[in-house]
Amino acid sequence: MSTETRPQPPQPMHHALRKRVWQAIKNNWQLKLLSLLVAFVVWGALISEDPNLTREKTFTDVPLTVTGMELLQRNGLIIVEGLDNLPLIKMRAQVPQKIYATAHPTNYSVRVDVSRITAPGEQTVPIQTLSTGTFGSIEWMSINEITVKVDEYITRRRVPVKLVKAGQTPEGYYSASTSADPNNVVISGPKSLVEKIDVVSASYNPALQDLSVGVQYSAVPFRLLAADGTEIKSDLISVTSENVLLDTLLVEQVIYPTKFVDINLTGLVKGKVAEGYQVVRVTADPPQVRVAGSEEELDSLKLLDLSSVIDVEGLNDTIIRALRVEKPQGIMYMSDNAVYVTVEIAPVTAAKGE
């Protein structure tokens, strides 16, 4: 048998190529791996800096901002419905790769500009967005417009203020010269509401105030009333005075002390009663009157005089007369302007028997 080695057949070309590649990879493989990682980093950096490369980003629960309200009012219009519960929208944007992570809905100024409305009634307002080279642009929104109801915006001047006293002034005090500041106001708002307002009603209760003698000021709330007494309430109505927005009115009161003063019955009866009769007693109803004034006036006031006397000439029976109470100088208030005076006349014998 022959021991001669037979020649090996040549290997295919692709086997040789694969062997050479594997040999190249094994040689300095750490350096080659590092080079590959560096290449990936450089590639990522170049990609992130490319302004033309964008990615789609979705934003949810995006609020709408309303602009142009003041300009709309200057143009004589106001929105009365449609802005109270604006929906949160969903939108998609094409965002440059390099700022993808930091892009926020506020970067796109999602808004409705109502200043473009030109007429009252139901109006449709488009939703606008801002496109920039930095943050890209919005390509889709869940809604593209909103519907609002518009009314004319008007201003009424010199609407009167009416003060309503609720409750009594505390015992020992009298409230005089009560007035409101201002006594008329300017009202602006939707025509459909402002035209119904007849008066501004301010209610104040002296019993709730910590009163003291002299001029006193207190801030009180007010209501807007129609002619039939119905209250008109709306956040769209503004009440001003000299360009100052009001939410209360100032009530000015002059507070005086009070006291009860007896009626002066001395010398009230003149003339002579009938023979055999006499005046038994003279009384007043009420016997005292509550008066208010300065402390100096009250200190010096002891009795209240009546305006006239009662003539009993020839009378033989009891009489009752209403007499006016004279108001002393400096007195601001009297609880009664007249009293009933009773002159009791009885026979002399009956009087002695008593």
C-alpha positions as CSV (number, residue, x, y, z in Angstrom):
1,M,0.0,0.0,0.0
2,S,1.2,3.4,-0.9
3,T,1.8,6.0,2.0
4,E,2.0,8.9,-0.3
5,T,0.0,12.0,0.9
6,R,-2.6,13.1,-1.5
7,P,-2.9,16.8,-2.2
8,Q,-5.8,18.6,-0.5
9,P,-8.4,20.2,-2.8
10,P,-8.4,24.0,-2.8
11,Q,-10.9,25.6,-0.4
12,P,-13.7,27.8,-1.7
13,M,-13.0,31.5,-1.9
14,H,-15.7,32.5,0.7
15,H,-14.1,30.3,3.3
16,A,-10.8,31.9,2.8
17,L,-12.4,35.4,3.1
18,R,-14.2,34.5,6.2
19,K,-11.1,33.2,7.8
20,R,-9.2,36.4,7.0
21,V,-12.0,38.6,8.5
22,W,-12.1,36.5,11.6
23,Q,-8.3,36.7,11.9
24,A,-8.5,40.5,11.5
25,I,-11.1,40.8,14.2
26,K,-9.1,38.7,16.6
27,N,-6.1,40.9,16.1
28,N,-6.4,44.0,18.5
29,W,-10.1,43.4,19.1
30,Q,-10.2,45.8,22.1
31,L,-9.0,48.7,19.9
32,K,-11.5,47.8,17.2
33,L,-14.4,47.7,19.7
34,L,-13.5,51.1,21.1
35,S,-13.3,52.5,17.6
36,L,-16.8,51.1,16.9
37,L,-18.2,52.7,20.1
38,V,-16.6,56.1,19.2
39,A,-18.1,55.8,15.7
40,F,-21.6,55.3,17.2
41,V,-21.1,58.3,19.6
42,V,-20.0,60.6,16.7
43,W,-22.9,59.3,14.6
44,G,-25.4,60.1,17.4
45,A,-23.9,63.6,17.9
46,L,-24.1,64.4,14.2
47,I,-27.7,63.1,14.0
48,S,-28.8,65.1,17.1
49,E,-27.3,68.3,15.6
50,D,-29.0,67.9,12.3
51,P,-31.9,70.5,12.2
52,N,-33.6,68.7,9.4
53,L,-34.0,65.5,11.3
54,T,-37.4,65.5,13.3
55,R,-39.4,63.0,15.3
56,E,-43.1,62.9,16.0
57,K,-44.1,63.7,19.6
58,T,-47.6,63.5,21.0
59,F,-48.9,65.9,23.7
60,T,-52.0,65.2,25.8
61,D,-54.2,67.4,28.0
62,V,-53.0,70.6,26.5
63,P,-54.8,73.7,27.8
64,L,-56.0,76.5,25.5
65,T,-55.0,80.1,26.2
66,V,-57.5,82.8,25.3
67,T,-56.1,86.1,24.0
68,G,-57.5,89.3,22.7
69,M,-60.3,89.8,25.3
70,E,-59.5,93.5,26.0
71,L,-59.2,94.3,22.3
72,L,-62.5,92.6,21.7
73,Q,-64.2,94.7,24.4
74,R,-62.6,97.9,23.0
75,N,-64.3,96.9,19.7
76,G,-67.7,96.8,21.5
77,L,-68.1,93.0,21.9
78,I,-67.8,90.5,24.7
79,I,-68.0,86.7,24.9
80,V,-70.8,85.5,27.1
81,E,-70.7,81.7,26.5
82,G,-68.1,79.1,25.4
83,L,-65.0,80.0,27.5
84,D,-66.0,78.6,30.9
85,N,-65.1,75.0,30.2
86,L,-62.6,74.9,27.4
87,P,-61.5,71.3,26.6
88,L,-58.0,70.0,27.0
89,I,-56.8,69.0,23.6
90,K,-54.4,66.3,22.2
91,M,-51.8,67.3,19.5
92,R,-48.9,65.9,17.6
93,A,-45.8,67.9,16.6
94,Q,-42.7,67.3,14.4
95,V,-39.9,68.1,16.8
96,P,-36.2,68.5,15.9
97,Q,-34.3,65.5,17.3
98,K,-31.9,67.6,19.3
99,I,-34.6,69.1,21.6
100,Y,-37.1,66.2,21.5
101,A,-36.8,65.5,25.2
102,T,-37.3,69.1,26.3
103,A,-40.2,70.1,23.9
104,H,-43.3,71.2,25.9
105,P,-46.8,72.3,24.8
106,T,-46.0,75.8,25.9
107,N,-43.4,76.0,23.2
108,Y,-46.2,76.0,20.6
109,S,-48.4,78.8,22.1
110,V,-51.7,76.9,21.6
111,R,-54.3,79.7,21.7
112,V,-57.5,81.1,20.5
113,D,-57.4,84.8,19.5
114,V,-60.9,86.2,20.1
115,S,-59.9,89.7,18.9
116,R,-60.7,88.6,15.4
117,I,-64.4,88.4,16.1
118,T,-66.3,91.2,14.4
119,A,-70.0,90.6,15.1
120,P,-72.3,89.4,17.9
121,G,-74.0,86.0,17.8
122,E,-72.5,82.5,17.6
123,Q,-69.0,82.6,16.3
124,T,-66.3,80.0,15.4
125,V,-62.7,80.8,16.5
126,P,-59.8,78.7,15.1
127,I,-57.1,77.3,17.4
128,Q,-53.7,78.7,16.5
129,T,-50.2,77.4,17.2
130,L,-46.7,78.7,16.8
131,S,-44.2,77.1,14.5
132,T,-40.4,77.8,15.0
133,G,-37.2,76.4,13.7
134,T,-36.2,75.5,17.2
135,F,-39.2,73.5,18.3
136,G,-40.8,72.5,15.0
137,S,-44.5,72.7,14.2
138,I,-47.9,71.1,15.1
139,E,-49.1,68.8,12.4
140,W,-52.4,67.6,14.1
141,M,-54.8,68.6,16.8
142,S,-57.8,66.7,18.2
143,I,-59.9,69.9,17.6
144,N,-59.2,72.8,15.4
145,E,-61.7,75.4,16.6
146,I,-64.1,76.4,19.3
147,T,-67.6,77.9,19.2
148,V,-68.5,80.9,21.4
149,K,-71.5,83.2,21.9
150,V,-70.9,86.9,21.5
151,D,-72.9,89.9,22.8
152,E,-72.5,93.7,22.5
153,Y,-70.3,95.3,25.2
154,I,-71.9,98.5,26.5
155,T,-71.4,100.9,29.4
156,R,-74.1,102.7,31.4
157,R,-73.2,105.7,33.5
158,R,-74.8,107.3,36.6
159,V,-76.7,104.2,37.7
160,P,-78.2,105.2,41.1
161,V,-77.2,103.5,44.4
162,K,-80.0,102.8,46.8
163,L,-79.3,102.2,50.5
164,V,-81.4,99.7,52.4
165,K,-81.3,99.6,56.2
166,A,-81.6,96.1,57.5
167,G,-81.9,96.0,61.3
168,Q,-82.1,98.6,64.0
169,T,-79.5,100.9,65.4
170,P,-78.3,99.6,68.8
171,E,-79.9,101.0,71.9
172,G,-78.4,104.3,73.0
173,Y,-77.5,105.4,69.5
174,Y,-79.2,107.1,66.6
175,S,-77.9,106.9,63.0
176,A,-78.4,110.1,61.0
177,S,-77.3,111.4,57.6
178,T,-76.6,108.0,56.1
179,S,-75.2,108.2,52.6
180,A,-73.4,105.9,50.1
181,D,-70.1,106.7,48.5
182,P,-70.4,106.8,45.5
183,N,-74.1,107.5,45.1
184,N,-74.0,106.4,41.5
185,V,-71.8,104.1,39.5
186,V,-70.7,103.1,36.0
187,I,-71.8,99.6,34.9
188,S,-70.2,97.8,31.9
189,G,-70.9,94.3,30.4
190,P,-73.0,92.4,28.0
191,K,-75.9,94.5,26.6
192,S,-78.4,91.8,27.3
193,L,-77.6,92.1,31.1
194,V,-76.6,95.7,31.6
195,E,-79.8,97.0,30.0
196,K,-81.9,95.2,32.6
197,I,-80.2,96.8,35.6
198,D,-82.3,99.4,37.3
199,V,-80.6,100.2,40.6
200,V,-77.6,99.2,42.7
201,S,-78.9,98.1,46.1
202,A,-76.6,98.3,49.1
203,S,-77.8,96.8,52.4
204,Y,-76.3,97.8,55.7
205,N,-77.2,96.7,59.3
206,P,-76.2,99.2,62.0
207,A,-76.8,96.4,64.6
208,L,-73.8,94.6,63.3
209,Q,-71.5,97.6,63.5
210,D,-69.2,98.5,66.4
211,L,-70.8,101.9,66.7
212,S,-69.2,105.0,68.3
213,V,-70.4,108.6,68.5
214,G,-69.4,110.6,65.4
215,V,-68.9,110.0,61.7
216,Q,-68.5,106.3,61.0
217,Y,-67.6,104.5,57.7
218,S,-68.3,100.9,56.8
219,A,-67.9,98.9,53.6
220,V,-71.0,97.0,52.5
221,P,-71.7,94.6,49.6
222,F,-74.2,95.5,46.9
223,R,-76.5,93.8,44.5
224,L,-77.6,94.7,40.9
225,L,-81.4,94.7,40.7
226,A,-83.8,94.8,37.8
227,A,-86.9,97.0,37.9
228,D,-88.9,94.0,39.3
229,G,-86.4,93.4,42.1
230,T,-84.7,90.4,40.4
231,E,-81.0,90.2,41.1
232,I,-78.7,90.2,38.1
233,K,-75.5,88.3,38.7
234,S,-72.6,87.8,36.3
235,D,-68.8,87.8,36.4
236,L,-68.9,89.6,33.0
237,I,-70.4,92.7,34.6
238,S,-68.0,95.3,36.1
239,V,-69.1,98.1,38.4
240,T,-66.7,101.1,38.6
241,S,-66.4,104.6,39.9
242,E,-63.8,107.0,38.6
243,N,-62.2,104.0,36.8
244,V,-61.8,102.1,40.1
245,L,-63.4,98.6,40.1
246,L,-65.8,98.2,43.0
247,D,-66.8,95.1,45.0
248,T,-68.2,97.1,48.0
249,L,-69.7,100.5,48.6
250,L,-68.8,102.9,51.4
251,V,-71.6,103.8,53.8
252,E,-71.2,107.0,55.8
253,Q,-73.2,107.4,59.0
254,V,-73.3,110.1,61.6
255,I,-73.9,108.5,65.0
256,Y,-75.4,110.4,67.9
257,P,-76.0,109.4,71.5
258,T,-79.6,109.3,72.8
259,K,-81.5,109.7,76.1
260,F,-85.1,109.9,77.3
261,V,-86.4,113.3,78.3
262,D,-89.6,114.0,80.3
263,I,-92.4,116.2,78.9
264,N,-92.7,119.5,80.7
265,L,-96.3,119.7,82.1
266,T,-95.7,122.8,84.2
267,G,-98.0,125.7,83.2
268,L,-99.7,123.6,80.5
269,V,-103.3,124.4,81.7
270,K,-104.9,127.8,81.7
271,G,-108.4,129.0,82.5
272,K,-110.9,128.1,85.3
273,V,-112.9,124.9,85.2
274,A,-116.7,125.0,86.0
275,E,-117.9,125.8,89.4
276,G,-117.6,122.8,91.7
277,Y,-114.9,121.2,89.6
278,Q,-111.2,121.1,89.7
279,V,-108.2,119.7,87.7
280,V,-107.2,116.5,89.4
281,R,-104.0,115.7,87.4
282,V,-102.3,116.3,84.0
283,T,-100.5,113.5,82.3
284,A,-98.7,112.9,79.0
285,D,-98.7,109.8,76.8
286,P,-95.9,109.0,76.4
287,P,-94.5,110.7,79.4
288,Q,-90.9,110.7,77.9
289,V,-89.5,111.1,74.4
290,R,-86.3,109.7,73.2
291,V,-84.0,112.3,71.7
292,A,-80.6,112.3,69.9
293,G,-78.0,115.0,69.6
294,S,-74.5,115.9,70.6
295,E,-73.4,114.9,74.1
296,E,-73.3,118.6,75.1
297,E,-76.9,119.2,74.1
298,L,-78.2,116.1,75.8
299,D,-76.4,117.0,79.0
300,S,-78.1,120.4,79.2
301,L,-81.6,119.2,78.2
302,K,-83.8,118.4,81.2
303,L,-87.4,118.8,79.9
304,L,-89.2,119.0,76.5
305,D,-91.8,121.8,76.1
306,L,-95.1,121.5,74.2
307,S,-96.1,123.9,71.5
308,S,-99.3,125.2,73.2
309,V,-101.4,125.1,76.4
310,I,-104.8,123.6,77.1
311,D,-107.7,126.0,77.9
312,V,-110.0,124.4,80.5
313,E,-112.2,127.5,81.0
314,G,-115.7,126.3,82.1
315,L,-115.0,122.6,81.6
316,N,-116.5,120.0,83.8
317,D,-115.2,116.8,82.3
318,T,-111.8,115.2,81.5
319,I,-110.3,116.2,78.1
320,I,-107.5,114.7,75.9
321,R,-105.5,116.9,73.5
322,A,-102.7,116.0,71.1
323,L,-99.9,118.6,71.4
324,R,-96.8,119.0,69.3
325,V,-93.4,118.6,71.1
326,E,-91.1,121.5,70.5
327,K,-87.8,120.3,69.1
328,P,-84.9,122.0,70.9
329,Q,-82.1,123.6,68.9
330,G,-79.3,121.1,68.3
331,I,-81.4,118.0,68.7
332,M,-81.2,115.8,65.6
333,Y,-84.0,113.3,66.4
334,M,-87.1,112.8,68.5
335,S,-88.9,109.5,68.8
336,D,-92.3,111.3,69.0
337,N,-93.2,114.7,67.5
338,A,-96.5,114.9,69.5
339,V,-97.9,113.5,72.7
340,Y,-101.4,113.1,74.1
341,V,-102.1,115.2,77.1
342,T,-104.9,114.2,79.5
343,V,-106.4,116.8,81.8
344,E,-108.5,115.0,84.4
345,I,-111.3,117.1,85.7
346,A,-113.6,115.9,88.5
347,P,-116.1,117.4,91.0
348,V,-114.5,118.9,94.0
349,T,-116.3,116.5,96.4
350,A,-115.2,113.5,94.4
351,A,-111.7,114.7,94.5
352,K,-111.9,115.1,98.3
353,G,-113.4,111.7,98.7
354,E,-110.4,110.2,96.9
